[in-house]
Each structure stands twice: as structure tokens, then as C-alpha cells.
Amino acid sequence: MLTIFLAVISGVFVILSFITNANLAKRVGVFQGTFINYMIGLIGFGVLMLFYGNVGDLNGSTLGQIPLWAYGGGLVGVMIVASSNIVVPKIPALYTTLLLFIGQIVAGLVIDFLKSGLIDPVQIAGGSLVLVGMVFNIWVDRSNKDKENDKTTDTNTELNQTNLESVKQY
């Protein structure tokens, strides 16, 4: 139960992080915002490690035993923050979340396939349903915007005709 709760909280923090970082990036730039994000994170986590006394666990022999590819997570994290700094201001948070979810499903399917050679049709069906739902939601949003634009255009046309008739009377 705790694991599920932590996963949900992590999901909330991811979206909050994306929105906060994107707002920072608007003010200082995409790469500068990413740099500030990681510097603040490094300082904050360094203080946390000092508080919990885990700093001594990082030593040269321990770090040397870790395979080089395992350090790639930091680089991937930087790419995530930088790309979200570009994407988040341009699309709604819900769509960002759903697109991230779809990307995670695809990545999970690929990784599971590479590890086991199996493809889970239920996961493919679930991801497809999310994608179809998102496409439908985008279509509804655009239809509603088109209707609002049509109403605005009609109202503006009526106002212009009324104004034109008023001018003709004088």
C-alpha cells in the first residue's frame, strides 16, 4: 500500500516539477532553467544526505564498482527536464501527463520485450485506450473552440452590421 501511495505522490511531484521548471525556463531560458533545477536539487539533496549522515557511503571504490551505463540516469533526467521546459508551456498539463504516460507505456513495452521477448497485449490495449481517449478529448476541445470562434465571429458580424446601420441613419 505504501508503494502505491509513493507512486501516486511521485506522479504528482513530476507534474508539479514540470510546471515549476517550465515557468522558471520562461524567465531564464530552457537550458539555464534546467541548470538551476539541477543545482538546487543537488544542494537540497546534499543537505538531506548530511542530515541523514549518508555522505560517507559515497567513496571511490563504491563508485568504481558501478557500471558506466548506470550513470546515464542523470543525463536522461537532464533531457527530461529540458524537453519538458519546452513542451509544458505549449500544451495543457493533462495532455502532457497523458503523453508522458503513453511514452512510458511504450518504453516499458520495449524494455519488457528486450528483457523477456514477450509482448503483453493487455498493456498495449490499455495504452491504446489512453491514446484514443486523448485524441477524442483533443477533438472535442477543438470542436468547442471552433464553435466559440463561430459564435464570436457571428456576434462581431452582427455588431458591425448594427454599427453600419447606425452610421447610415446619420
C-alpha positions in Angstrom: 0.0 0.0 0.0 2.8 2.4 0.8 4.4 1.7 -2.5 1.2 2.6 -4.4 0.9 5.8 -2.3 4.5 6.8 -3.1 4.0 6.1 -6.8 0.9 8.4 -6.9 2.8 11.1 -4.9 5.7 10.8 -7.3 3.4 11.3 -10.2 2.0 14.5 -8.6 5.6 15.7 -7.9 6.6 15.0 -11.5 3.8 17.3 -12.9 4.5 20.0 -10.3 8.1 19.8 -11.1 7.4 20.1 -14.9 5.1 23.1 -14.3 7.5 24.9 -11.9 10.6 24.2 -14.1 8.7 25.4 -17.2 7.8 28.7 -15.5 11.5 29.1 -14.5 12.6 28.4 -18.0 10.2 31.0 -19.4 12.1 33.6 -17.3 15.7 32.5 -17.7 15.8 30.1 -20.7 15.4 26.4 -21.2 19.0 25.3 -20.5 19.5 27.9 -17.8 16.3 26.7 -16.1 17.5 23.1 -16.4 20.8 24.0 -14.9 19.2 25.9 -12.0 16.9 23.0 -11.4 19.7 20.5 -11.0 21.9 22.9 -9.0 19.1 23.5 -6.5 18.3 19.7 -6.5 22.0 18.9 -5.8 22.2 21.4 -3.0 18.9 20.3 -1.4 19.8 16.6 -1.7 23.3 17.3 -0.4 21.8 18.9 2.7 19.4 15.9 3.1 22.3 13.5 2.9 24.3 15.4 5.5 21.2 15.4 7.7 20.8 11.7 7.4 24.6 11.0 7.6 24.8 9.1 4.3 27.6 11.1 2.8 30.3 8.7 3.8 28.7 5.9 1.7 29.9 7.6 -1.4 33.5 6.7 -1.9 35.8 6.0 -4.9 35.7 2.2 -4.5 31.9 2.1 -4.4 31.5 4.4 -7.4 34.1 2.5 -9.3 32.1 -0.8 -9.0 29.0 0.7 -10.7 28.8 0.0 -14.4 29.3 3.1 -16.6 25.8 2.8 -18.1 24.2 3.2 -14.7 25.3 6.8 -14.5 23.2 7.6 -17.6 20.1 8.2 -15.4 21.4 11.7 -14.6 21.8 12.5 -18.3 18.4 11.2 -19.1 17.0 13.3 -16.2 18.5 16.4 -17.7 17.0 15.6 -21.1 13.6 15.1 -19.4 13.7 18.4 -17.6 15.0 20.3 -20.7 12.4 18.8 -23.0 9.6 19.4 -20.5 10.7 23.0 -20.2 9.9 23.3 -23.9 6.7 21.2 -24.1 4.8 22.1 -20.9 4.2 25.8 -21.7 2.8 24.8 -25.1 0.2 22.1 -24.2 -2.2 21.7 -21.3 -0.9 19.8 -18.2 -3.4 17.0 -18.8 -2.2 16.3 -22.3 1.4 16.5 -21.1 0.6 13.9 -18.4 -1.1 11.6 -20.9 1.6 11.9 -23.5 4.2 11.1 -20.8 2.1 8.1 -19.7 1.9 6.9 -23.3 5.6 7.3 -23.7 6.2 5.4 -20.5 4.0 2.6 -21.7 5.8 2.3 -25.0 9.2 2.4 -23.2 8.0 -0.2 -20.7 6.8 -2.5 -23.5 10.1 -2.2 -25.4 12.1 -2.8 -22.3 10.0 -5.8 -21.2 10.3 -7.2 -24.8 14.0 -6.8 -24.8 14.3 -8.5 -21.4 11.8 -11.3 -21.9 10.9 -11.4 -25.6 7.2 -11.2 -24.7 4.7 -8.5 -25.6 1.7 -8.0 -23.2 -1.4 -7.4 -25.3 -3.3 -6.1 -22.2 -0.7 -3.3 -21.8 -0.9 -2.5 -25.5 -4.7 -2.3 -25.3 -4.5 -0.1 -22.2 -2.1 2.3 -23.8 -4.2 2.4 -26.9 -7.3 3.2 -24.9 -5.5 6.1 -23.3 -4.3 7.3 -26.7 -7.8 7.1 -28.2 -9.2 8.9 -25.2 -6.7 11.7 -25.5 -7.3 12.0 -29.3 -11.0 12.1 -28.7 -10.6 14.8 -26.0 -8.4 16.9 -28.3 -11.1 16.6 -31.0 -13.8 17.7 -28.6 -11.7 20.6 -27.4 -11.1 21.8 -30.9 -14.8 21.4 -31.8 -15.7 23.5 -28.8 -13.1 26.2 -29.7 -14.4 26.2 -33.3 -18.0 26.7 -32.1 -16.8 29.5 -29.7 -14.9 31.2 -32.6 -18.0 30.8 -34.8 -20.2 32.5 -32.1 -17.7 35.3 -31.7 -17.5 35.8 -35.4 -21.3 35.9 -35.7 -21.6 38.3 -32.8 -18.9 40.6 -34.3 -20.6 40.5 -37.7 -24.0 41.4 -36.1 -22.3 44.3 -34.1 -20.6 45.5 -37.3 -23.9 45.4 -39.2 -25.7 47.3 -36.3 -22.9 49.9 -36.2 -23.1 50.3 -40.0 -26.9 50.8 -39.9 -26.5 53.3 -37.1 -23.9 55.2 -39.2 -26.2 55.2 -42.3 -29.0 56.7 -40.3 -26.9 59.8 -39.6 
